[in-house]
């Protein structure tokens, strides 16, 4: 029984580390894509094409969708980490 409990505890620790990695990477993605989105939408030089130009999706540059994706990922992984003890 003790071996089973230690195996489960090891799996929980590995899962928690993986979720922390996803959370930290998503925060980095929010920062990076947020910077690109801010520069694109509010002026300044950026790597994203302007709205309506070739390379946009439904009129918005791809960095906007990256920002949305990373925000959703950060919310889900953060909620998983901080809602309860894994």
Backbone as CSV, one residue per row, in Angstrom:
resi,resn,N_x,N_y,N_z,CA_x,CA_y,CA_z,C_x,C_y,C_z
1,UNK,0.819,-1.196,0.000,0.000,0.000,0.000,0.863,1.261,0.000
2,UNK,1.976,1.213,0.773,2.870,2.373,0.828,3.524,2.622,-0.523
3,UNK,3.830,1.558,-1.251,4.450,1.719,-2.567,3.484,2.396,-3.531
4,UNK,2.225,2.027,-3.437,1.207,2.646,-4.292,1.052,4.127,-3.971
5,UNK,1.038,4.462,-2.700,0.901,5.858,-2.294,2.110,6.683,-2.722
6,UNK,3.311,6.117,-2.615,4.495,6.872,-3.034,4.522,7.030,-4.553
7,UNK,4.008,6.045,-5.287,3.926,6.146,-6.746,2.931,7.236,-7.149
8,UNK,1.816,7.310,-6.467,0.824,8.348,-6.747,1.397,9.723,-6.403
9,UNK,2.094,9.831,-5.277,2.699,11.105,-4.889,3.732,11.556,-5.919
10,UNK,4.502,10.616,-6.464,5.485,10.942,-7.491,4.802,11.445,-8.758
11,UNK,3.718,10.797,-9.137,2.979,11.229,-10.322,2.372,12.617,-10.130
12,UNK,1.885,12.903,-8.940,1.309,14.212,-8.652,2.386,15.286,-8.720
13,UNK,3.573,15.013,-8.184,4.677,15.978,-8.251,5.081,16.251,-9.694
14,UNK,5.138,15.202,-10.506,5.483,15.374,-11.925,4.413,16.196,-12.643
15,UNK,3.164,15.931,-12.375,2.080,16.683,-12.987,2.136,18.148,-12.577
16,UNK,2.391,18.392,-11.313,2.467,19.769,-10.826,3.623,20.518,-11.488
17,UNK,4.776,19.864,-11.634,5.908,20.491,-12.321,5.569,20.801,-13.771
18,UNK,4.871,19.893,-14.430,4.498,20.110,-15.828,3.530,21.293,-15.955
19,UNK,2.574,21.390,-15.049,1.621,22.499,-15.093,2.333,23.812,-14.780
20,UNK,3.298,23.801,-13.857,4.083,25.009,-13.594,4.853,25.431,-14.838
21,UNK,5.423,24.478,-15.552,6.161,24.795,-16.776,5.232,25.423,-17.815
22,UNK,4.046,24.858,-17.984,3.075,25.412,-18.923,2.675,26.817,-18.496
23,UNK,2.464,27.026,-17.212,2.064,28.337,-16.698,3.151,29.385,-16.956
24,UNK,4.403,29.042,-16.673,5.494,29.996,-16.864,5.728,30.301,-18.342
25,UNK,5.653,29.280,-19.189,5.799,29.505,-20.629,4.659,30.371,-21.149
26,UNK,3.445,30.132,-20.661,2.313,30.938,-21.122,2.439,32.385,-20.662
27,UNK,3.004,32.633,-19.467,3.233,34.010,-19.039,4.257,34.695,-19.932
28,UNK,5.295,33.962,-20.320,6.261,34.504,-21.267,5.616,34.805,-22.612
29,UNK,4.735,33.924,-23.053,4.014,34.136,-24.310,3.093,35.336,-24.244
30,UNK,2.444,35.533,-23.099,1.583,36.710,-22.929,2.422,37.980,-23.026
31,UNK,3.581,37.971,-22.401,4.449,39.138,-22.462,4.940,39.432,-23.872
32,UNK,5.387,38.392,-24.565,5.920,38.568,-25.914,4.832,38.970,-26.904
33,UNK,3.755,38.197,-26.951,2.696,38.516,-27.913,1.946,39.786,-27.514
34,UNK,1.894,40.073,-26.223,1.289,41.325,-25.787,2.089,42.530,-26.253
35,UNK,3.415,42.420,-26.211,4.269,43.489,-26.714,4.061,43.689,-28.209
36,UNK,4.051,42.592,-28.964,3.825,42.695,-30.404,2.450,43.278,-30.713
37,UNK,1.444,42.827,-29.983,0.088,43.321,-30.213,-0.009,44.805,-29.884
38,UNK,0.570,45.215,-28.778,0.534,46.635,-28.391,1.208,47.494,-29.458
39,UNK,2.380,47.067,-29.896,3.095,47.837,-30.920,2.323,47.882,-32.230
40,UNK,1.677,46.791,-32.564,0.925,46.734,-33.824,-0.326,47.597,-33.759
41,UNK,-1.044,47.515,-32.687,-2.319,48.211,-32.592,-2.173,49.696,-32.248
42,UNK,-1.137,50.044,-31.511,-1.005,51.421,-31.047,0.215,52.139,-31.597
43,UNK,0.751,51.658,-32.700,1.854,52.344,-33.367,3.207,51.759,-33.019
44,UNK,4.203,52.287,-33.673,5.558,51.802,-33.461,5.880,50.679,-34.420
45,UNK,7.143,50.354,-34.489,7.585,49.283,-35.387,7.301,47.929,-34.744
46,UNK,6.797,47.016,-35.533,6.507,45.673,-35.039,6.731,44.670,-36.157
47,UNK,6.792,43.416,-35.776,7.014,42.362,-36.750,5.702,41.898,-37.392
48,UNK,4.570,42.319,-36.870,3.277,41.883,-37.385,2.833,42.789,-38.533
49,UNK,2.141,42.244,-39.531,1.613,43.103,-40.595,0.456,43.957,-40.071
50,UNK,0.188,45.052,-40.754,-0.888,45.934,-40.318,-2.250,45.300,-40.589
51,UNK,-3.282,45.697,-39.836,-4.616,45.117,-40.041,-5.100,45.300,-41.477
52,UNK,-5.628,44.247,-42.051,-6.140,44.258,-43.413,-5.104,43.918,-44.459
53,UNK,-3.828,43.889,-44.098,-2.760,43.569,-45.042,-2.671,42.058,-45.225
54,UNK,-2.018,41.627,-46.289,-1.797,40.179,-46.435,-1.074,39.632,-45.204
55,UNK,-1.446,38.477,-44.773,-0.865,37.885,-43.577,-1.695,38.113,-42.331
56,UNK,-2.872,38.681,-42.489,-3.751,38.874,-41.346,-4.860,37.829,-41.376
57,UNK,-5.482,37.620,-40.244,-6.575,36.659,-40.122,-7.809,37.437,-39.685
58,UNK,-8.824,37.462,-40.521,-10.050,38.227,-40.266,-9.741,39.688,-39.946
59,UNK,-8.718,40.238,-40.606,-8.388,41.641,-40.439,-7.465,41.970,-39.286
60,UNK,-7.074,40.989,-38.491,-6.178,41.233,-37.364,-4.887,40.462,-37.567
61,UNK,-3.764,41.024,-37.127,-2.498,40.304,-37.250,-2.481,39.066,-36.363
62,UNK,-1.637,38.116,-36.733,-1.578,36.845,-36.003,-1.168,37.023,-34.547
63,UNK,-0.422,38.082,-34.234,0.017,38.277,-32.852,-1.164,38.500,-31.909
64,UNK,-2.264,39.021,-32.406,-3.459,39.211,-31.575,-4.016,37.852,-31.154
65,UNK,-4.067,36.914,-32.086,-4.572,35.582,-31.769,-3.605,34.828,-30.860
66,UNK,-2.307,35.077,-31.034,-1.326,34.501,-30.115,-1.528,35.001,-28.702
67,UNK,-1.809,36.298,-28.572,-2.059,36.873,-27.251,-3.285,36.233,-26.605
68,UNK,-4.351,36.100,-27.357,-5.567,35.478,-26.822,-5.290,34.037,-26.400
69,UNK,-4.565,33.299,-27.239,-4.252,31.906,-26.924,-3.434,31.801,-25.639
70,UNK,-2.393,32.642,-25.505,-1.557,32.576,-24.310,-2.299,33.036,-23.059
71,UNK,-3.199,34.003,-23.189,-3.995,34.420,-22.029,-4.887,33.276,-21.563
72,UNK,-5.543,32.606,-22.501,-6.403,31.470,-22.144,-5.578,30.370,-21.488
73,UNK,-4.404,30.080,-22.043,-3.535,29.046,-21.486,-3.060,29.423,-20.085
74,UNK,-2.711,30.685,-19.875,-2.276,31.132,-18.549,-3.412,31.044,-17.542
75,UNK,-4.619,31.397,-17.953,-5.766,31.320,-17.042,-6.049,29.875,-16.652
76,UNK,-6.067,28.990,-17.633,-6.380,27.586,-17.333,-5.306,26.952,-16.462
77,UNK,-4.031,27.151,-16.807,-2.967,26.536,-16.016,-2.852,27.197,-14.640
78,UNK,-3.052,28.509,-14.562,-3.023,29.176,-13.259,-4.159,28.736,-12.369
79,UNK,-5.330,28.588,-12.962,-6.476,28.108,-12.193,-6.210,26.689,-11.677
80,UNK,-5.605,25.874,-12.514,-5.285,24.501,-12.104,-4.282,24.503,-10.945
81,UNK,-3.298,25.375,-10.992,-2.283,25.407,-9.938,-2.811,25.965,-8.631
82,UNK,-3.621,27.009,-8.697,-3.958,27.749,-7.482,-5.350,27.463,-6.922
83,UNK,-6.155,26.678,-7.618,-7.507,26.412,-7.114,-7.489,25.415,-5.962
84,UNK,-6.595,24.441,-6.053,-6.522,23.415,-5.004,-5.143,22.791,-5.047
85,UNK,-4.807,22.118,-4.021,-3.535,21.403,-3.988,-3.615,20.158,-4.855
86,UNK,-2.634,20.028,-5.726,-2.556,18.808,-6.541,-1.872,17.714,-5.762
